[in-house]
Amino acid sequence: MVKIRLKKTGRRNHPCFRIVVQDQRTARQGKVIENLGSYDPMREKDNIILKNDRAEYWLSKGAQPTDGTKPILKRQGVQFPGSK
């Protein structure tokens, strides 16, 4: 199964994350199918960069967002399949 999840980058005491599409069996730091954007929890404003159209494409193809990425996608206005 394909997942939309966070890949940790950054340095000690300043975590940053990439929002990526990966096979669920792949390690967190492993091979990526597609990079959708980034998330920096330490910044006050403009902390999420996301390709909304690509995220919606992967969700329509059956990719499952993880618990960490679901609120980020909702905050950016990504439409989930089957929701109104």
C-alpha positions in Angstrom: 0.0 0.0 0.0 1.2 3.5 -0.8 1.3 6.1 2.1 1.6 9.8 2.3 3.9 10.4 5.2 6.5 12.6 6.8 10.2 12.1 6.1 12.4 13.7 8.8 15.1 16.1 7.7 16.7 19.1 9.5 19.1 19.0 12.4 19.1 18.4 16.1 16.6 20.6 18.0 15.2 21.9 14.7 13.2 19.2 12.9 11.9 19.7 9.4 9.9 17.2 7.4 9.3 16.4 3.8 5.8 15.3 2.8 6.4 12.3 0.6 4.7 9.4 -1.1 6.3 6.0 -0.2 5.4 2.3 -0.1 4.5 1.5 3.5 7.1 -1.3 3.6 9.9 1.2 2.9 11.9 2.7 5.8 11.1 6.3 6.7 14.4 7.5 5.3 14.2 5.1 2.3 13.2 5.4 -1.4 10.6 8.0 -2.2 8.0 7.7 -5.0 7.3 11.4 -5.1 8.1 14.5 -3.0 4.9 16.5 -2.4 6.3 19.3 -0.2 7.7 20.2 3.2 6.6 21.1 6.7 8.6 23.1 9.2 6.9 23.0 12.7 9.4 25.6 14.1 8.3 28.5 11.9 5.4 30.7 12.8 4.0 31.4 9.3 4.4 29.8 5.9 5.5 26.6 7.5 3.8 24.3 5.0 4.7 24.0 1.3 2.5 21.5 -0.6 1.6 20.5 -4.1 -2.1 20.2 -3.6 -2.9 18.9 -7.0 -0.4 16.0 -6.7 -1.6 15.2 -3.2 -5.2 15.0 -4.5 -3.9 12.8 -7.4 -2.3 10.3 -5.0 -5.3 10.2 -2.7 -7.5 9.5 -5.7 -5.2 6.6 -6.6 -5.7 5.1 -3.1 -2.7 6.4 -1.1 -3.5 6.6 2.6 -2.3 9.6 4.6 -0.7 8.8 8.0 -2.0 10.3 11.3 0.7 13.0 11.1 0.0 14.1 7.5 -3.8 14.1 7.6 -4.2 17.4 9.6 -1.5 19.0 7.4 -3.4 18.1 4.2 -6.7 19.3 5.7 -5.1 22.6 6.7 -3.9 23.1 3.1 -7.4 22.4 1.7 -6.7 19.1 0.0 -10.0 17.4 -1.0 -10.2 13.8 0.2 -12.0 11.3 -2.1 -15.5 10.5 -0.9 -15.8 13.7 1.2 -18.1 16.6 0.4 
